[in-house]
Amino acid sequence: MNRTARLLVLLGTVLLLGGIAVGATLHAAGRAAEQDRPQTGGPAVTSGAVRLSDPHRAFFRNMAWGPHRDEITAVPAGRLSGPRTASGVRCLRFHAAAGTGICLQAVHGELRDTYRAVVLDDRLHERRHYDLAGTPTRARVSPGGRTVAWTVFVSGDSYAGTAFSTRTSILDTRTGHLDANLETYALTVGGHRVHAADTNVWGVTFADDDHFYATAATGGKTYLVRGDRTARTLRALHTNVECPSLSPDGTRIAYKKRVADADPDAPWRLYVLDLRTLRETATGEHRTIDDQAVWRDRHTLVYALPGDYGADLWTVPADGSGTPHRLATAALAPAFPH
């Protein structure tokens, strides 16, 4: 290599390293600016002790700008717009039941962020954590608090090309047994076993510690499936169901459904399925819903919609009556003790 070529290589290396350094600095500065941005009239948030087993509290990810953004906060269960107590634990997705929490969080690096699932105890202390293969999107805890599930978006699956696909895991917090990918479960549709590379599973909602519902997609269709951890099976029950959420009494599923003639960029509406009759009921929420709703009680659904701070929580009756109204601004990923 001659002197000129060596100088060009050296110059290129300096520029590359300089670009990386500047990018890393801007990345860190951007994160700091987001956390330090003033609240500008948003909900007031203060630090304090948070216990997931408190029956008088509801919990969600605080989206208000300021030092407590993204922290899990506690509010009065009957007044989600009430004063917020921040736990100090930051999560992108969160759920809790029976004193167990699951927190999907970002781990900020010099050049890029990675993600992990953190199992939390009643006081939001870490019990164990697991590295995630992609970006967090859904999280749930079983009613008894023993089993947790999470879903992430991943890329690189051979059948997906450059598109995203999902990966869903279920963890037994008592034994530590992890089913890292529910696509390994035996899926049956219409009584026939499905062997397809395009199978995706996401959006777990638990019936108990061993049984659950979820969405499975294959062949261009989505199905509500009932899952069995012990048997490692998924059985399709109904079509066109995404992100199911089981009612506290175990009789109904709230879910987002693709509706005909909708805007392709806003295709989903919030429905409720009676598991005994498989009768569908459209709720009074007519905007598109890209969330996994939760049940505040046996009669009421709560879900997130875009808002000034990123997301607000809204509510609507589950029986198709009434109209939606906003429960809390600057909030996401709610959990209600039942």
C-alpha positions in Angstrom: 0.0 0.0 0.0 1.5 3.4 -1.0 1.7 6.5 1.2 -1.4 8.1 -0.3 -3.5 5.0 0.2 -2.4 4.7 3.8 -3.4 8.3 4.4 -6.8 7.7 2.9 -7.4 4.6 5.1 -6.3 6.6 8.2 -8.6 9.5 7.3 -11.5 7.1 6.7 -10.9 5.4 10.1 -10.8 8.7 11.9 -14.0 9.9 10.3 -15.7 6.6 11.1 -14.6 6.6 14.8 -15.6 10.3 15.0 -19.0 9.6 13.7 -19.5 6.7 16.1 -18.4 8.9 19.0 -20.7 11.7 17.9 -23.6 9.3 17.4 -23.1 7.8 20.9 -23.0 11.2 22.5 -26.2 12.3 20.7 -27.9 9.1 21.7 -27.0 9.6 25.4 -27.9 13.3 25.2 -31.2 12.5 23.7 -32.1 10.0 26.5 -31.1 12.5 29.1 -33.1 15.3 27.5 -36.2 13.1 27.4 -35.9 12.3 31.2 -35.2 15.9 32.1 -37.8 17.6 30.0 -40.2 19.6 32.3 -43.7 18.3 32.8 -45.3 21.4 31.3 -48.7 20.9 33.0 -48.8 17.1 33.0 -49.8 15.0 36.0 -47.8 15.5 39.2 -45.6 12.6 40.2 -43.7 12.1 43.4 -41.4 9.3 44.6 -42.5 6.8 47.3 -43.0 3.2 48.3 -45.0 1.0 46.0 -46.4 -2.4 46.8 -48.0 -4.5 44.0 -50.2 -6.4 46.5 -52.0 -3.2 47.7 -55.6 -3.8 46.9 -56.4 -0.1 47.0 -54.0 0.8 44.2 -53.8 0.5 40.4 -50.5 0.6 38.6 -49.2 1.8 35.2 -46.2 3.2 33.4 -46.0 6.9 33.9 -45.6 8.8 30.6 -45.5 12.4 32.0 -42.3 14.3 31.1 -39.8 14.7 33.9 -37.6 12.6 36.1 -40.2 9.9 36.7 -41.1 9.3 33.0 -41.4 5.5 32.3 -41.5 4.6 36.0 -44.2 2.3 37.3 -46.5 4.4 39.4 -49.3 3.6 41.9 -52.6 5.6 41.9 -55.8 5.2 43.8 -57.6 2.2 42.2 -60.9 4.1 42.0 -59.3 7.3 40.6 -56.6 6.8 38.1 -56.3 10.5 37.6 -55.3 10.9 41.2 -51.8 11.5 42.7 -49.1 9.3 41.3 -46.4 7.6 43.4 -43.4 6.6 41.4 -41.5 3.4 42.2 -38.2 4.2 40.6 -38.5 1.1 38.3 -38.6 2.0 34.6 -40.5 -0.4 32.2 -41.6 -0.2 28.6 -44.2 -2.9 29.2 -45.6 -4.0 32.6 -48.2 -6.1 34.2 -48.8 -7.4 37.8 -51.0 -9.8 39.7 -50.9 -11.4 43.2 -47.7 -9.5 44.2 -45.7 -10.5 41.1 -44.7 -8.1 38.4 -43.2 -8.4 35.0 -41.2 -5.5 33.6 -39.9 -5.4 30.0 -37.2 -2.7 30.1 -34.5 -1.2 27.9 -30.8 -1.5 28.8 -29.1 1.6 27.4 -25.8 1.0 25.8 -23.2 3.2 24.2 -24.2 2.5 20.7 -27.6 0.7 21.0 -30.2 -0.4 23.4 -30.9 -4.0 24.3 -33.9 -5.3 26.3 -34.6 -7.6 29.1 -37.5 -9.1 31.1 -37.4 -8.5 34.8 -39.5 -10.5 37.3 -40.4 -8.2 40.2 -41.5 -9.1 43.8 -44.2 -7.3 45.7 -41.9 -4.3 46.4 -40.7 -4.1 42.8 -37.3 -5.6 43.7 -35.8 -7.8 40.9 -36.0 -11.5 41.4 -34.4 -12.5 38.1 -34.0 -11.3 34.6 -33.8 -12.6 31.1 -32.3 -11.1 27.9 -34.8 -10.5 25.2 -34.4 -11.2 21.5 -36.3 -8.1 20.3 -38.4 -5.1 21.2 -40.9 -5.5 24.0 -44.6 -5.4 23.0 -46.8 -7.4 25.5 -46.5 -8.7 29.1 -48.8 -10.6 31.4 -48.9 -12.3 34.8 -51.2 -15.2 35.8 -53.9 -14.4 38.4 -52.0 -16.4 41.0 -48.8 -14.7 40.3 -46.8 -17.8 39.5 -46.5 -17.6 35.7 -45.5 -14.7 33.5 -45.4 -14.2 29.8 -43.9 -11.7 27.4 -43.9 -11.0 23.6 -41.2 -9.2 21.6 -40.9 -8.1 18.0 -37.9 -9.8 16.3 -36.4 -9.7 12.9 -34.3 -12.2 11.0 -36.7 -15.2 10.9 -36.2 -16.9 7.6 -39.8 -16.9 6.6 -40.2 -13.2 7.5 -37.5 -11.8 5.3 -36.9 -8.2 6.4 -40.3 -8.0 8.1 -40.9 -8.2 11.9 -42.2 -11.3 13.5 -42.9 -12.1 17.2 -41.6 -14.3 19.9 -43.5 -15.2 23.0 -42.1 -16.8 26.2 -43.7 -18.2 29.3 -41.8 -18.5 32.6 -42.7 -20.4 35.7 -41.4 -18.1 38.4 -41.5 -20.9 41.1 -39.4 -23.5 39.2 -37.5 -21.2 36.8 -38.7 -23.3 33.8 -38.8 -21.1 30.7 -40.6 -21.9 27.5 -38.6 -19.5 25.3 -40.8 -19.7 22.2 -44.4 -20.8 22.1 -44.1 -21.6 18.4 -42.7 -24.9 19.6 -46.1 -25.9 21.1 -48.3 -28.2 19.0 -50.8 -26.0 17.2 -54.1 -27.5 15.9 -56.6 -25.6 13.8 -60.0 -27.2 13.0 -58.7 -30.4 14.6 -55.7 -30.7 12.3 -52.1 -30.2 13.4 -50.4 -27.3 11.7 -46.8 -27.5 10.7 -45.9 -24.1 9.1 -42.8 -22.0 9.2 -44.9 -18.8 9.2 -46.5 -19.5 12.6 -46.4 -16.6 15.0 -47.8 -16.5 18.6 -48.3 -13.4 20.7 -50.4 -11.7 23.3 -50.8 -14.2 26.2 -53.6 -13.8 28.7 -53.8 -16.3 31.6 -56.7 -18.3 32.8 -54.6 -19.8 35.6 -51.0 -20.7 36.2 -51.0 -23.5 33.5 -53.7 -22.4 31.0 -53.9 -19.4 28.8 -55.2 -17.8 25.7 -53.2 -16.1 22.9 -53.2 -15.2 19.3 -51.7 -17.5 16.7 -51.2 -16.5 13.1 -50.5 -18.8 10.2 -51.5 -18.9 6.5 -52.6 -15.2 6.6 -55.2 -15.7 9.3 -55.2 -15.0 13.1 -56.8 -17.3 15.6 -57.7 -17.2 19.3 -55.9 -20.2 20.8 -56.2 -21.9 24.1 -52.8 -23.0 25.5 -51.8 -25.7 27.9 -48.3 -25.4 29.5 -48.2 -28.9 30.7 -49.3 -30.5 27.4 -47.5 -27.9 25.3 -50.5 -27.4 23.0 -52.3 -24.6 21.3 -55.9 -25.2 20.1 -57.6 -22.7 17.8 -61.1 -21.6 18.9 -62.0 -18.6 16.8 -60.7 -16.5 13.9 -59.7 -12.8 13.6 -58.7 -12.4 17.2 -55.6 -10.4 18.2 -54.2 -9.5 21.7 -56.8 -11.3 23.8 -57.6 -10.4 27.4 -59.6 -12.7 29.6 -62.3 -11.3 31.9 -61.9 -11.8 35.7 -64.7 -14.4 35.7 -63.1 -16.3 32.8 -66.1 -16.2 30.5 -65.2 -13.5 27.9 -62.3 -12.4 25.8 -61.7 -8.7 24.9 -59.6 -8.4 21.8 -58.8 -6.2 18.8 -60.4 -7.3 15.5 -59.6 -6.4 12.0 -62.8 -5.0 10.4 -63.7 -4.9 6.8 -63.3 -1.7 4.8 -61.3 0.0 7.6 -58.3 2.2 6.8 -55.3 -0.2 6.4 -53.3 2.0 8.8 -56.1 1.8 11.4 -57.7 -1.6 11.0 -58.6 -2.7 14.5 -61.7 -2.3 16.6 -62.3 -3.4 20.2 -64.6 -6.4 20.6 -65.6 -8.9 23.3 -66.1 -12.6 22.6 -68.4 -14.8 24.8 -66.3 -18.0 25.1 -69.4 -20.3 25.6 -71.4 -19.1 22.6 -68.6 -17.5 20.5 -70.8 -14.5 20.0 -69.0 -11.3 19.3 -70.0 -7.9 20.6 -68.6 -4.6 19.3 -67.8 -2.1 22.1 -68.6 1.5 22.0 -65.0 2.4 21.1 -65.0 3.1 17.4 -61.4 4.3 17.0 -58.6 1.8 16.1 -57.1 0.0 19.0 -53.5 -1.2 18.9 -53.2 -2.5 22.5 -54.0 -5.5 24.6 -56.9 -4.2 26.7 -57.2 -5.1 30.4 -60.3 -5.6 32.5 -60.7 -3.1 35.3 -63.5 -5.2 36.7 -66.1 -7.7 35.2 -67.8 -5.0 33.3 -65.2 -2.4 32.1 -62.2 -2.4 29.7 -59.2 -0.2 29.9 -56.8 0.4 26.9 -54.3 2.9 25.6 -54.7 5.4 22.8 -52.1 8.0 21.5 -52.0 11.2 23.6 -49.9 14.3 24.1 -47.4 12.5 26.2 -47.3 9.3 24.1 -50.4 7.5 25.5 -53.5 8.0 27.6 -55.7 5.4 29.2 -59.3 5.2 28.1 -62.3 3.0 29.3 -65.5 1.7 27.8 -68.1 -0.9 29.0 -67.5 -4.4 27.8 -71.2 -5.1 26.9 -71.3 -2.7 23.9 -73.2 0.0 25.7 -72.0 3.5 26.6 -69.2 5.6 25.1 -65.5 5.7 25.8 -63.9 8.3 28.1 -60.4 9.1 29.3 -59.3 7.7 32.6 -55.8 9.0 32.9 -53.4 11.1 30.7 -49.8 10.3 30.2 -50.2 6.6 31.2 -49.7 3.1 29.6 -49.7 -0.6 30.5 -52.2 -0.6 33.4 -52.6 -3.4 36.0 -55.6 -3.7 38.4 -55.7 -6.0 41.4 -58.7 -8.3 41.3 
